[in-house]
Amino acid sequence: MKWIQLILLVPIFLGSCNGDKKQKECLKTYLTEVKQTKRYESISKNLRDSLYSWADNNVRLAKNYKSNKYEWKVGGIAFNSREDRLFGWILKKNLDKVAKLDNVKYFVAEKQGSQWQFYLTTMPSMSITRAFTFDYLSSRDKHTPFTFGELSEIAIHEAIRGGLLKKRGCEINDDYINDWFGDSLDEYHQEYLGDTIQ
């Protein structure tokens, strides 16, 4: 009986691994297609302009986006089916020679008229120690900073684990994106903008 259980579990496990790989490849294809659009360029520029404007207004949590201690870029953007909301992430490398952490910051945005309103304050953030090893990044040197490509792999992996794609499928999960937009999101955003360094 134990042999039968073992034999049945192995295909399930292998199927799960294959499904994870398929979803990762699927999301990478989607993200590549989105990145080739003018809309992606426009949204990335609007996010950069917003962060720089908030930094110029001394918003505490936006200051490091305009600091020469960090290098960052938009890593990916996924739209809901109505294309009026999106879920994305920022990849951020710490340029300090003694730094041991790099970051992934997730964000959402909602179209308001012809503009996108960005929200970062209630969104997850990952500070990733460079010494940590990932089975899907097994070849990296753990004594060097993460590349944007490596941070992107981590961000994609975690977005899929979180539910950005529908289970065992290749379709963006509208509920996952839309659920980030609670009643208090704008209130939290105003608190974020109000937390300034004097």
C-alpha positions as CSV (number, residue, x, y, z in Angstrom):
1,M,0.0,0.0,0.0
2,K,2.8,2.4,0.8
3,W,4.3,1.8,-2.6
4,I,1.1,2.6,-4.3
5,Q,0.9,5.9,-2.4
6,L,4.4,6.8,-3.3
7,I,3.8,6.0,-7.0
8,L,0.7,8.2,-7.0
9,L,2.4,11.1,-5.3
10,V,5.3,11.4,-7.6
11,P,3.3,12.2,-10.8
12,I,1.2,14.8,-8.8
13,F,4.4,16.5,-7.6
14,L,6.0,16.4,-11.1
15,G,2.8,17.8,-12.6
16,S,2.8,20.6,-10.1
17,C,6.4,21.5,-11.0
18,N,5.6,21.4,-14.7
19,G,2.6,23.6,-14.0
20,D,4.7,26.1,-12.2
21,K,7.2,26.3,-15.0
22,K,4.4,26.7,-17.6
23,Q,2.8,29.5,-15.6
24,K,6.2,31.3,-15.2
25,E,6.9,31.0,-19.0
26,C,3.3,32.2,-19.7
27,L,3.6,35.3,-17.4
28,K,7.0,36.1,-18.9
29,T,5.6,36.0,-22.4
30,Y,2.7,38.3,-21.3
31,L,5.1,40.7,-19.6
32,T,7.3,40.9,-22.7
33,E,4.4,41.6,-24.9
34,V,3.2,44.4,-22.5
35,K,6.7,45.9,-22.4
36,Q,6.8,46.3,-26.1
37,T,3.8,48.7,-26.1
38,K,3.7,52.5,-25.9
39,R,1.3,52.2,-23.1
40,Y,3.9,50.4,-20.9
41,E,6.4,53.2,-21.7
42,S,3.9,55.8,-20.8
43,I,2.8,54.1,-17.5
44,S,6.5,53.6,-16.5
45,K,7.3,57.3,-17.2
46,N,4.2,58.4,-15.2
47,L,5.2,56.2,-12.3
48,R,8.7,57.6,-12.4
49,D,7.4,61.2,-12.6
50,S,5.0,60.5,-9.7
51,L,7.8,59.1,-7.5
52,Y,10.2,61.9,-8.3
53,S,7.5,64.5,-7.6
54,W,6.7,62.8,-4.2
55,A,10.4,62.8,-3.4
56,D,10.8,66.5,-4.3
57,N,7.9,67.1,-1.9
58,N,9.9,65.2,0.8
59,V,7.5,62.2,1.1
60,R,9.5,60.0,3.4
61,L,9.0,56.6,1.6
62,A,9.6,58.1,-1.9
63,K,12.9,59.8,-1.2
64,N,15.1,56.8,-2.0
65,Y,13.6,56.6,-5.5
66,K,15.5,59.8,-6.3
67,S,18.6,58.9,-4.4
68,N,21.9,58.0,-6.1
69,K,22.3,55.1,-3.6
70,Y,19.7,53.1,-5.5
71,E,19.1,52.0,-9.1
72,W,15.5,51.0,-9.9
73,K,13.2,50.3,-12.8
74,V,9.7,49.0,-13.4
75,G,9.9,45.2,-13.6
76,G,6.5,44.3,-14.8
77,I,2.9,45.4,-15.3
78,A,-0.2,43.2,-15.5
79,F,-3.7,44.6,-16.4
80,N,-7.1,43.4,-15.4
81,S,-9.5,42.5,-18.2
82,R,-11.1,45.9,-18.3
83,E,-7.6,47.5,-18.4
84,D,-8.6,50.1,-15.9
85,R,-6.5,48.7,-13.1
86,L,-3.0,47.2,-13.0
87,F,-0.7,45.3,-10.7
88,G,3.1,45.8,-11.1
89,W,6.4,45.7,-9.4
90,I,9.6,47.8,-9.0
91,L,13.0,46.2,-9.0
92,K,15.5,48.2,-6.8
93,K,19.2,47.6,-6.3
94,N,21.2,49.1,-3.5
95,L,24.4,50.6,-4.9
96,D,26.2,50.9,-1.5
97,K,29.3,48.7,-1.5
98,V,28.5,47.3,1.9
99,A,24.8,46.7,1.2
100,K,23.5,43.2,1.7
101,L,19.9,43.7,0.5
102,D,18.1,44.5,-2.7
103,N,14.3,45.0,-3.1
104,V,11.1,44.3,-5.0
105,K,8.2,46.7,-4.3
106,Y,4.8,45.8,-5.6
107,F,2.3,48.5,-6.6
108,V,-1.2,49.0,-8.1
109,A,-2.7,51.7,-10.2
110,E,-6.1,52.7,-11.3
111,K,-7.1,54.7,-14.4
112,Q,-8.8,58.0,-13.5
113,G,-9.8,59.8,-16.6
114,S,-6.8,59.7,-18.9
115,Q,-4.3,59.4,-16.0
116,W,-3.1,56.6,-13.8
117,Q,-3.2,57.0,-10.0
118,F,-0.4,54.9,-8.4
119,Y,-0.6,53.3,-4.9
120,L,2.4,51.9,-3.1
121,T,1.7,52.4,0.5
122,T,-0.4,49.3,1.3
123,M,1.5,47.0,-1.1
124,P,4.0,44.2,-0.2
125,S,7.7,44.8,-0.4
126,M,10.5,42.3,-0.3
127,S,14.0,43.0,1.0
128,I,16.1,40.2,-0.3
129,T,19.4,39.3,1.3
130,R,22.1,38.6,-1.3
131,A,23.3,35.6,0.7
132,F,20.0,33.8,0.2
133,T,19.9,31.1,-2.4
134,F,16.9,30.3,-4.6
135,D,16.5,26.9,-6.3
136,Y,15.4,28.7,-9.5
137,L,18.5,31.0,-9.3
138,S,21.0,28.3,-8.4
139,S,23.8,29.6,-10.6
140,R,24.1,33.1,-9.1
141,D,27.0,34.3,-6.9
142,K,25.5,35.0,-3.5
143,H,28.3,37.5,-2.7
144,T,27.3,39.9,-5.5
145,P,24.3,42.2,-5.9
146,F,21.2,40.8,-7.6
147,T,20.9,41.8,-11.3
148,F,17.6,43.2,-12.5
149,G,17.0,39.9,-14.3
150,E,17.4,37.9,-11.0
151,L,15.2,40.3,-9.1
152,S,12.6,39.9,-11.9
153,E,12.7,36.1,-11.5
154,I,12.0,36.5,-7.8
155,A,9.2,39.1,-8.4
156,I,7.5,36.8,-11.0
157,H,7.8,33.7,-8.8
158,E,6.2,35.5,-5.9
159,A,3.4,37.1,-8.0
160,I,2.4,33.7,-9.3
161,R,2.5,32.2,-5.8
162,G,0.3,35.1,-4.6
163,G,-2.4,34.5,-7.3
164,L,-1.7,36.9,-10.2
165,L,-2.5,34.0,-12.6
166,K,-5.6,31.9,-12.3
167,K,-4.8,28.4,-10.8
168,R,-3.2,26.0,-13.3
169,G,-3.9,28.5,-16.1
170,C,-2.3,31.2,-18.1
171,E,-4.9,33.9,-17.6
172,I,-4.4,37.1,-15.4
173,N,-6.6,36.8,-12.3
174,D,-8.9,39.8,-12.3
175,D,-9.9,39.2,-8.7
176,Y,-6.3,39.2,-7.5
177,I,-5.8,42.7,-9.0
178,N,-9.1,44.1,-8.1
179,D,-8.9,42.9,-4.5
180,W,-6.1,45.3,-3.8
181,F,-8.5,48.2,-4.2
182,G,-10.2,48.4,-0.9
183,D,-12.3,51.3,0.4
184,S,-9.4,52.8,2.4
185,L,-6.8,52.7,-0.4
186,D,-7.0,56.4,-1.2
187,E,-7.0,57.3,2.5
188,Y,-3.8,55.3,3.0
189,H,-2.3,57.0,0.0
190,Q,-3.0,60.4,1.4
191,E,-1.3,59.3,4.7
192,Y,1.7,58.2,2.6
193,L,1.9,61.6,0.9
194,G,1.5,63.3,4.2
195,D,4.4,61.5,5.9
196,T,7.1,64.0,5.0
197,I,10.6,64.8,6.2
198,Q,10.8,68.3,7.4
